[in-house]
Amino acid sequence: MEQILYNETLYDSGEVRVYKTYDPELKLFGLYSANGNCGKCLDAAYRHIFPFIDDDTAPAITEKGEYVWLDLAYNETAMNETDGELWASVHINNSLCNCGIDIEKLMDCGMCSAGKILNEMNFRRLREFTATRVYEYETEENLYRIELTPKEGECQSADYLWEDAELEPGLRGEIDTYEEQVAEMKNNLKVCVYERFSMGISIFFYTVRISKMGSPLLFSDIIAPKVIGFYEFTSKYRRPYANRH
């Protein structure tokens, strides 16, 4: 069921206000516009929707990863290649949940982590069919490369023991904890990962190397909703890794 994210206002003219919506099952975003007592919804079918810019259009990313424009009538228009490359270079922020900083709501919420709805596009597996797992994780502070190399070892010597489904959230959590200055980040970790099967359990031992690759380009650094001149955003701002997604 879609939820209106009241902390995510993408457009506000005084008469019309547009909020982002989120479907936690699909992990996709949509829109809801409020105009007096009237409301209008755009189904959650997008991996991300940016705030509306100065010509009353919002850049959005479809479920297939295509960059498009949405107008206030919720019409979708294809984005040209140049605009698509520019918006592909912009960091995608996590979304703010309705929980805010309410501890009781945070404890009961199944939608967010510490008040933020994580955007899956910021965490990518680069090598899908090799023994060595390689990921990229883009936060508001840095771009990280995470390499997991299979090794001979025993789980008793591992820093973490994770089920396979816990591996990616665990790696993100290690970096998030470091960025929140809760703890120092270890550049080299040892993790033991296990998978359950009907016939038993498979166990894998990895050494993990986490490297900083650079600082991302923040949306807030270059674009203020409804105010900025989009075409002043030139290629000089583009990150060297902007075209991979």
Secondary structure, DSSP 8 states (H G I E B T S, - for coil): --EEEEEEEEEE-SS-EEEEEEETTTTEEEEEEEETTEEEEEEEEEEEE----TTSEEEEEETTS-EEEEETT--EEE--HHHHHHHHTS----EE-TTTT-HHHHHH-SS-BTTEE--GGGEEES-SSSSSEEEEEE-SS-EEEEEEEE----GGG-SEEEEHHHHHHHHHHHHHHHHTTSS---SEEEEEEEEEETTEEEEEEEEEEEEEEE----HHHH--TTTS-GGG--GGG--TTTT--
